[in-house]
Amino acid sequence: MEPSAPSRRVTIVDVARHAQVSTTAVSKVLRNAYGASPEMRAKVRRAIDELGYRPHAGARGLRGQTYTIGVMLPDIRNPFFPEILDGITGSLEDTEYQVFLGPGGNGEKAEARVTEAMIDRRMDGIIMIAPVSPRTHLEQVASSVPTVVVGRHGSSPVYDTVVDDDVEGASLIVDHLAGLGHRRIAHIEHRETDPTRRAEMPNARRADGYRQAMRALGLAESIDVVSTSYTQEGGYKGAKELLARPRLPTAVFAGADIVAMGVLEAVAEAGLSVPGDISVAGYDNTTFAALGPISLTSVDQAGHEIGRNAARLLLERIADRRRPSVQVRLSPTLVPRRTTARPPE
């Protein structure tokens, strides 16, 4: 039996004939360009769906656009990052753009390898989520391709940024715990190893916000910070260190929800209860924070909104590389749940 001949790829000419419009009209619809009426767009979209047309990425790249966007994620195990990704993909679902993910691995070399691969594949834009690379590298990327940086404070003339007000978010937690009567409030932060980028990193801003809030409440003598990492293991190790203190804290502010999970594990292992013995609060308001058995008090920094803003800014920069850079800072909100309560008598 002879093998069947491969089916011919549907072309833009086929779409134009099927929709009874010109190839120029089809091109305008595919590029979301000005000049295509709603009726024409509907006819072309219907023809695309009926014929199963898919634009040829290689050919598009030769013409200047591939309609692909790269998203660099530092750690796929952190449950907050998918919230941002959902916001990005939701904003792009009615466009021709396809999102491709690349793991940054929480390291400069891995980030450079991923972003260089995205540039080499002629992606139209890149969104870098919580990058740890120095600003010089971020600006090198942005000089090659439209770029939006998420989760890094500061600004640059060549890329846009979207951040949460991390100082305010930390203050919300401390004020909440102090309002419940806590005075010995400890904080687990992510250890920042590079002092040159410290001012831009959200973990450092949250630690600064914690210290500022404690001082503002007259609790400077109770400031207690443990430096580990924004991982469950980091939260566990940090809590173990706090639980070894001669005088235990009555509340722990974990710098991220994933850190709080490790804190809860260590507290339970020590035979203590949350919030009966120790209150615990996180940051990010991830999906599992709202689960009934966990019910974690957390700061909501609107991950979906961060993603939507990142996608919007990237599309605007793709359309106009010369426009001034934009910095979006979102205001967090506190979501109290069952892991925080009044301190033990």
PyMOL commands that set and color helices and strands:
alter all, ss='L'
color gray80, all
select helices_A, chain A and resi 12-19+23-31+38-51+57-62+81-92+108-120+135-144+166-179+195-200+202-216+220-222+232-243+257-269+287-290+303-319
alter helices_A, ss='H'
color red, helices_A
select strands_A, chain A and resi 68-73+98-103+125-129+147-150+160-164+185-190+224-228+251-254+279-281+298-300+327-330+333-335
alter strands_A, ss='S'
color yellow, strands_A
deselect
rebuild
show_as cartoon
